[in-house]
């Protein structure tokens, strides 16, 4: 995900939790992992660790799905593909 794409998407994402307590997982890193799974059509368990734990990415994907965030993201991005992606829908 390019910096320009991230700046368009970032305002729609929920705020990151404060850094007290358990360390929070960065939205951008997990979003990149989610997009990697979608682009490659790989299983969640095959997601590279550089994107964080697959369990965390999957939970965040489901949470954002259940709250309608994906629809808002797609509406914002329109037909503009994410850099390096193929035409895959969630």
C-alpha positions in Angstrom: 0.0 0.0 0.0 1.5 3.3 -1.0 1.7 6.3 1.3 -0.9 8.1 -0.9 -3.4 5.2 -0.6 -2.8 4.9 3.1 -3.5 8.7 3.6 -6.9 8.2 1.7 -7.9 5.2 3.8 -6.5 6.1 7.2 -9.3 8.6 8.2 -11.9 5.8 7.8 -10.2 3.4 10.2 -11.0 3.4 13.9 -8.5 5.3 16.1 -5.6 3.2 17.3 -5.9 2.4 21.0 -3.6 4.1 23.5 -0.3 2.5 24.0 -1.0 1.5 27.6 -1.4 -2.1 28.3 -0.9 -4.7 25.6 0.9 -3.4 22.5 -1.5 -2.5 19.7 -1.2 -3.8 16.2 -0.7 -1.2 13.6 -3.7 -0.8 11.2 -1.5 -0.2 8.2 0.5 -3.4 8.7 -2.6 -5.5 9.3 -4.4 -3.9 6.4 -1.5 -4.7 4.2 -1.6 -8.3 5.4 -5.3 -8.5 4.7 -4.8 -7.2 1.2 -2.0 -9.7 0.7 -4.4 -12.6 1.6 -7.0 -11.2 -0.8 -4.6 -10.6 -3.7 -2.8 -13.9 -3.4 -5.9 -15.9 -2.5 -3.8 -17.6 0.1 -5.1 -18.9 3.4 -4.9 -16.7 6.4 -2.4 -19.1 8.0 0.0 -18.5 5.0 0.1 -14.7 5.6 3.8 -13.7 6.1 4.6 -12.7 9.7 5.9 -9.3 8.5 2.2 -8.4 8.4 1.6 -9.5 12.0 -0.1 -12.6 13.3 -2.7 -14.1 10.9 -5.2 -14.5 13.7 -5.1 -10.8 14.5 -5.4 -9.9 10.8 -8.4 -12.2 10.4 -10.1 -10.9 13.6 -9.6 -7.3 12.3 -10.9 -8.3 8.9 -14.1 -9.8 10.5 -14.6 -6.8 12.8 -14.2 -4.3 9.9 -16.6 -6.5 7.8 -19.2 -6.7 10.5 -19.1 -2.9 11.0 -19.4 -2.1 7.3 -15.9 -0.6 7.1 -15.0 -2.5 3.9 -17.9 -1.1 2.0 -16.9 2.4 3.0 -13.3 1.8 2.0 -14.3 0.5 -1.4 -16.7 3.4 -1.9 -13.8 5.8 -1.1 -11.3 4.1 -3.3 -13.8 3.5 -6.1 -12.4 1.4 -8.9 -8.8 2.5 -8.2 -6.9 -0.7 -7.5 -4.5 -0.9 -4.6 -0.9 -0.9 -5.9 0.2 -4.4 -7.0 -3.3 -5.9 -6.7 -5.3 -7.8 -9.1 -9.1 -7.6 -9.4 -10.3 -9.6 -6.4 -13.3 -8.9 -4.4 -13.8 -9.7 -0.7 
